[in-house]
């Protein structure tokens, strides 16, 4: 098959990956803007390489003209979560979206693979708009914790190096590492509430500070510079105390001051 034809085949899948990554990243932004903990920590996507597609087709005895209907992970998105509980929340979120339809699911967390691999896989049907019109394609979404992802990345590299024939002693050590990952994820889940509270406080504070600094910057354009310097000094004083309540109150007062100057400029 010619390279140009491969590019035409893969183009809609590349578009799907780009769009899905943007959409899942937007979920993160929406949560953080609202000061709410996001079950999604990080998102990345990949388009399966031509060599990987051919290798999989050969391994499974798939004819070249049946590749698109038989290989469902040409487009791939990986969603990383902090906690195991978040994985199931994200999976449920995907099930309820109107812009993608879940075709199949595999829970390798509850039923981990013999190698120790753990992750949650979903095959979705997703529609992209191309020059030739709408096109529904398959994409694989893998959802896992940071720890699961670390283990899976190492295991994948070793499997590639040994061409799926990893030495027994190395395989055994990887399996022990997988068991340690389970312990780590469980331990993190046990303190999940405290970690979420800490992260939410940080995100709320960061949002308030960003708004205050924007207001101060805008005041330099319309207010007396000496007065703005006083406001700025007061901000730094409150910020250094670390008191979120005082910082919130200061932010509200500054909003009123800024609103007053905006009203004057309009009048």
N, C-alpha and C positions, 0 to 999 in steps of 0.2 A: 504494500500500500504506500502511495506517495506521501511525502512529508506534508505537502500542501493539503491533501485530503485529511490527514490526521489533524491538522490545525483547524480545519472547518468542523470536524467532528467534536473536538475538544473545546472550541470557543464557547458554546452555551454552558458547559460545565464550569469553565473559568468564570463566566459571568455569574453563575449561581453561587460559587464560592465567595466572590467579592461581595455580592448582595447580602448573603447570609451573615458574613462576618460583620458588615456594617449594622445589620439589624440587631444582632446579639450584643454588639458593643453599645448600641443605643439603649438597650435594656439596662446595661450597667450605668450609663450616664443618667437615665431617668431616675433610677433608685438613688443615686448619689446626690442628684440635685434636690430630691425630695427629703434628703437626710435619712433615707431608709437603707438598711443593710441589703446589699445585692448578693443573691445566691450565686451569681456568675462573677468569678474573679478575673478571668482572662479568656480571650477567644483568639484562635488562629485557624487558618484554613490552608488547604493544599489541593493542588490538582495532581492526580496520579500521573506519573511520567509514562511516556509511550513504552519504554522498556519494561516497566512494572506491569503495565496492562498486558503486554505480549507474554510476559513470564507467567502471569496469572491465567491467561487464556490457554497457554500451552499446558500448564499444570492441571487445569480442570477440563481440558479437551473441548474448549469453546471455539467454534469457528469464527473467523474474523468478522463475518457479516452478522454475527449474533452477539458481538461484544457489548453493545450498548444496552441490550435488554437483559444480558446475563451477568454483567459486572456492575454491581450497585454502588461501589465506592470510588468511582472515577472522581467525583467531587467529594471532598471530605472537609468536615469542620470539627475542630476539637474545642470543647468547652471545659475550662478548668474551674473547679470549685474549691473552697477551703475545707468544707466538711462533707462527709458522706451523705448526711441528711439533705444537703443542698442539691445533690445529684438528682434525687427523686423529685424535688421541687421544680428543677429545671425541666426534667422530662415531662412533668405534668403541664408545665407552662407551654411546652412545644405542642403537646396533644391538643391544647385548647386554642391554638393560633389558627386564624382563618386563611393565612397565606401559605400554609404548608400542611400536607396530609401525611400522617404516620402510616407507613406500609407494614413495618415489622419492628420488633424490639427484642433485644437480647440482654439479659441481666447477668453480666459476668462478675457482679459484686456478690450477690447472694449465691450464685453458682459459678465460682471462679474456675478458670481453666486449670488443667493438671499442672501446667508450668508455674502457676501462681499469679497469672495475669488477671487483673481486675479492672473493669470498666463497664460503662453502660452504653450500649450501642442502639441507635435508632436509624432505620432507613426511612427517609421521607421522600414524598413526591413534591417537587417544587417547580413552579412555572416561571420561565424567564421570557422576556420579550426580545426577539431578535429581528434582524432585517427581513427575515422570511416569515415573521409572525410569532405567535405564542408557541412555546415548546415546553412540555412537561418532562422533567428529567428526575432521575434518582440521585440522592445525595446521602452520604453517611454522616451521622453526627455521633461523635464519641464524647461521653461526659465522664469525667473522673476527677479525683482530688489531686492536689499538687504532689502529694506523696506517691499516689498511684501512677501519675504521669512520669515522675522521675524514674520509678522502677521500670515502667514500660519502655521508656526511651533507651535505657541501658540494655534491657533484654533484647530489644529490636536490633540494636547495634551488634550485639554478640551473635544473634541468630544470623545476621547478614555476614558477619566475619566467618562463622563456621558453616555457612550455607545449610542452615537447619539441622546440622549434625553436631550440636554442642557437646563437649566432653561431659561425662557424667558428674565429675567432681564440681565442675563449674555450674552445672544445672542444679545440683544439690544446694550449693551456696546461694544461688539466686532464689531458690525456693524458700530458704531460711530468711533471706532478705524480704521476701514477699510477706512472710509471717510477721516479721518485725514491722512492716508497713501497716498491717492490719492493727497491730497494737498501737502504733502511733496515731492512726486515724481515730481509733476508739478513744484514746486519751484526749485528743483534741476535741472530740465530740462532747466529752465529759465537762469541758470548761468552755463550751461553745457560747453560752450565755454571756459570760464575762468578756470573752474576746469580742463578741458582737457589740456589747455596750461600749467597750473601749474604742472600737473602730467607728461606731456611730457618733460618739462624742467628738472624735477627731474630725470626721467629715462635716459635722455641723459647725464646729469651730472654724474649719477651713473656709466654709461657705460664707459665714458671717464676716470673717476677716477680708475675704475677696470683695464683698459688697462695700465694706467700710473703706477700703483702699480706693475703690472705684469712685465712691462719693467724694473722698478727699481730693482725688485727682481732678474731678469735675469742678469742685469748689475753687480750685486755684484759677480757673478760667473766669469765674464770675464774682468771687468774694474778695474782701480785703485780705491781702497776703498775710498780714500779721495775725489776723483772726484764724486763718487756716492753719498757720504754724502752731497756734495754741491748741487747736483741735487735734492736730497731728501729734503733738506732745502728749496730750491727754490720752489719745489712743494707745501710744506706746506704753504709757504708765499702766493703763488697765491691762493691756496685753501681757505685760511682764508679771502681773499678779497671777495670771492663769485662771482667773475667776470668769467662768463662762457666763454666769448670770449677769455680772457687771458688763461684760463685753456685749451681750445681747441687748441690754438696756441702752448702752452707748450707741449701738448700731441703729436702734429704733429712733433715738433722739436725732442722730445724724440724718436719718431718712427725712425727718420733718424739716430740719434745717435746709437740706438740699431741695426738698419740695417747695419751700418758701422762696428760694432763689429762682427756681424754675418758673414759679407763678409770676414773680416780678419781671422776669425776662419776657414772658408772654404778654404781660400787661403793658 
